[in-house]
Amino acid sequence: MKPPINDEDKRAGRIAFRIDEDHSLLANIYENLVDRDFKSVEKDIRNIMMDLRFILKSIPEDDF
């Protein structure tokens, strides 16, 4: 039987999932810059900027 997952483990999982998504966006930005696919680069940059702003707003409340 598996031990129950506590709230801190769930929180860490949510943070890891979000950062993993941001890491994927950064990798896409690199690839698309190399390929000169600037329209995709702009979209990915906007997405990562939006997520980073959301993270900044979440810090004071520790809402992850």
N, C-alpha and C positions, 0 to 999 in steps of 0.2 A: 504494500500500500504506500502511495506517495504522501509525503508530509504536506500539509496545507501551505499554500503560498501566502506569505504575509504581505502587508501593504507596501513595505519598502521594496520588496522584490518586484511587485507589480509596477511601482513607480520607476524603478530602475529599468524595467523592461520597456515602459512607455518612452523613457528618455532615449534608450538605445535604439528603439525603432525609429524615432524622429531623426536622430543624428545619422543613422544609416541611410535614411531617405535623403538627407542633405548631402551626405557623402556621394551618393549616386548622382545627384544633381551636379555636384562639382566635377565628377568624372565626365558626365555628359557635356558640360560646358567646355572642358578641355578638348574632348574629341571633336565637338562641333566647331570650336575655334580653329583647330588644325584643318578641318575639312572646309572651312570658310562657310559654314551654314549659320550665318549670323542671325537669321530669324529665330532659329531654335535656341541659339545662345541667349538672345534677349528674353525669350520666354522663360528659360531656366533660371536666368539671373533674377528676373522678377519674382519667380516662385521662391527661390532661396532667400531673397531679401524679405519677402513677406513672412516666411517662416521664422527668420532670425528676429524680425520685429516682434512677432508673436511671443517668441521665447523671452525677449527682453521685457515685455509687458507681464509675463507670467512669473518672473523672478521674485518680485516683492511679495506675492501671495504664495510662492512655492507651489504653484498650481501645475503640476506635471502629471 
